């Protein structure tokens, strides 16, 4: 994340895993496959609770996870401490990260690219990635494609998730959104209504802001930062990116690496 006031969603990591884990399996498998393909060491920026970092380390790669949210990192450490993995965790603002190590694969998953709310934030992120990539290293990230989403104000909507949390309470999750076109930022409000075994209810409300950057703007940002795109996908099955698709997955290298495209067909479908 980019600032401490945008971290409300990340103060309850155990329940975060219950909410996100079942919905993340295809994403985790994709990034594990890419990590094995490009090799380590791996730098996982915005690693959260280690949903991707830990499986990548289980595949035998050296992984460094970086996140600003202290509760998320503490939970990641606790999950991994019983395993003999080549893992390290660092609490830091990605925009200011400076490690004395280069990485063969740098990843930014879980739509964390959208947590960088201004062009300056995005430029700082890309500068960090460039400074930490090995000469032939690959940078991979995903983001929601604004052309594939309804960007407008929406009141609280229908139930999105209904689950039992780590305390045994039933949780019903709903959300609403406010769209700021000038800043290209959606402000999401999430409502978690909990009911315990005795019938007592409570409401937890959290907020998060996410920027929706167009594909053309992303490509211009990458180009200005000295990156060349070597593959784009539209989903976790390696389908080509489509202009109206919901998701954009990008793999890129620093331009001086001069490496041919990973998949010549992966960027073909832009209409």
N, C-alpha and C positions, 0 to 999 in steps of 0.2 A: 504494500500500500504506500501511498505517497505522503500521508500526513496523519498524525495521531487522531485528528477529529474525524477521520474516515475509517475508523477501526471498530465501530460498534458491533459489526457483524462477527467479529473475531475474538470475542471475550469468553465464549463458551465452547471450547474446542472439542470436547467429547461429544456433545450434541451436534456440533458442526459436522463431525464425521458421520453421525447417524443420518443427517440430512443429505450430505453430499456424496458419501461413499457409494451407495447403491447406484447413483446416477452418473458416477464417474468411471465405471469399469472400462468402457470402450476408450475413453480418453487416456486412462492409465496404461492400457495395453498398447495404444498407439505410441505414446512417448517412450515406453520401455523398449518397443521394437526399434524406434529411431535411435535411442541411446546405445543399444547393442550394435546397431549398424555403424554409427559414427564413432563410437568408442569414448572412453573417458580421458581424463577425469571430467565429471559432469558438474556444472554449476546450475543449481535450481533456484532461480530468483523468485521471491514471493512464494516460498515453499509451503507456507502454512503448516499444517499438521503432518506433513510428509507423505501425503496421499500418493504422490508420484515419486518423491525422493527415495522412500524406503523400498518400494518394489524395484526401482532401478539399482539400488545398492544390492538387493538380493540377487540380482542378475550378475553380480561379481564386479561391478564398477565402483570406482571411488567417487563419492558424491559429497558436495558441499551445499547445504541448504541455507538460504538467507531469507529472513523475513523481519518486518518491523514489529509485528504483534507478539509480544512476549508470551502471552498464554498459549498461542498456537505453537511456538517453538518449544515451550516446556512440555506440551503434550506430545509433540513429535519425539523429543528426547526420551520421554517415558515409554513410548511405544517401541522404540528401537533399542533400548538399553539392554534388553534380554537377548539380543541377537549379536552375533559376531560379524558386524558389518563395517565397511570402510566409509563411515559417515561422520560428518562434523556439521555443527549448527552454529550460525552466526546471526546475532540480532543487529540489523543495520538498515539504514535507509538506502535502498538500491541506487538512488541518484548520487550518493556520496561514497559508494563502496570502493575500496582500494585494497585488493588482496595481492600478495606477492606470489601469485600463481596464475598460470594460463590454463585454459580448459578446452578440451576437444569438442565439447558440446555444452552450450548454454541454453537453458530453457526457461520460459515464462508461461506457466500454464494456468488453467482455471479462469481464463479471461482476465488475468491480472494486468494485461496491457491496458485495460480500460480504467484502471485505478490511477493512471497517470493523466491528470485532468487538464493539463495545458500543453501547448506545443513545447514550451520550455521543459516541462517535466519529461515529455517523450524524448526530446533531444538529449536530456541528461541520462535517461535510461539507455539510449543507444550508445552514448559515449562510454558508459560503464561496460556495456556488452563488448564494444570494440576493444576496450583496454584489457579485457580478460579473456578474449578468444585466442587460442593457439593459432599459428599462421594459417593452417588449413581447417580451422574449427568452424562449426556450424552453429547458428543461432536459430532456435525454433520457438514460435509462440502462436497463440490462437487469440481470436477476438470475435465478438459478435459483429456481423456485417449490418450496418445501419439500413442498407437497402432491403434487407430481409426481415426487418422488424417494424412494428407499428409504433413510431415515435410520437407519442401524444400524451396528454394528461389522461390518467385513468384512475377512477376511484378504486377502493378495495375490491378485489376480484374474488373468484371462487377459490375453494380449497385447492392448494397446490401439493401439500404433503400432509399426511396424517400418520403419525408414528408414536411409539412409546419411547420416551427419553431415558437417559441413564439413571434417573431417579424413579423410574416406574410410572411417570405421569404420561397420560395421553396428551399429545400436542397436535393441534390443528394449525397449520401455517397458511396464511393468506398475505397478499401484498397489494399495494397501490403504487402509482408512479406519477411524477411531475416532470415534464420535459422542458428543458431550457434550450431553445434553439440557438440562441446567441453563443452559448458556450459548448453546445453539442453534448450536454450532460443530462442524463436521467438521474433523478433523485428518487430512489426507491425507499418506501417505508414497508417494513415487514412486521406482521402481527403474529405472535405465537400465543395461542390460547391454550392453557394447560389445565388439566383436570387430574387431581390425585385420586388415590384409591378411596378416600373418604368423600369424594364429590366436591372438594374445595377447588375453586377455579382461580386462575391468575392470568394476567396479560403482560407479555413482554413485547415492547415496541423498539425496533432498531431502524437505523437509517444508513444508507450507503449511496454514494454518488459514483457513477460510471460514465466515462466519456465514450461516445460513439463516433469513431473516426472513419471517414470513407476510405474505400480501397485505394482510390487515387491519391488521397492524402498520405496514406500509409506508404505507398510506393515512393512518393516524393520524399517523405521523411527518411526512408531507408537509403534512397539514392544520395541525398544530401549528407548522410552520415557515413557514406563510403561503402554501403552494402549492395550486393546484387542478389536478387531473388533467384533461387535455384529450383524451387518447387512451391506450388500453392495447391491446397486441397480444400474441398468443401465439407468433408466429414471425416470420421475416423476410419472409414473403409478405403481411404485414398481416392475417393471420387473427385473428379475435377471441380475446381471452384466455379460457381455460377454467380452471375451478377446479382441475382435476387435470392441467393441462398442465405440461410441464417448464419452460417459460420465461415470464417476465413482462417485457414491454418497456413502458416508461412514458414519456410525453411530458407535461410539465406547465409551468405558468407561475405566476409570483407572482400571488396572488389579486387584487390591485388592478388587474392588467392588464385584467380583465373581458372577456376575449376568448372568444367562443363555442367550443364543442368542435370539434376538428379533424375528428373523425369520430364522429358520433352513434352509429353502430353498433359502434364498436370496443370498447365496454365492455359490450356486451349479454349476452354468453354467460358467465355466472358460475357455471354449474352443470355 
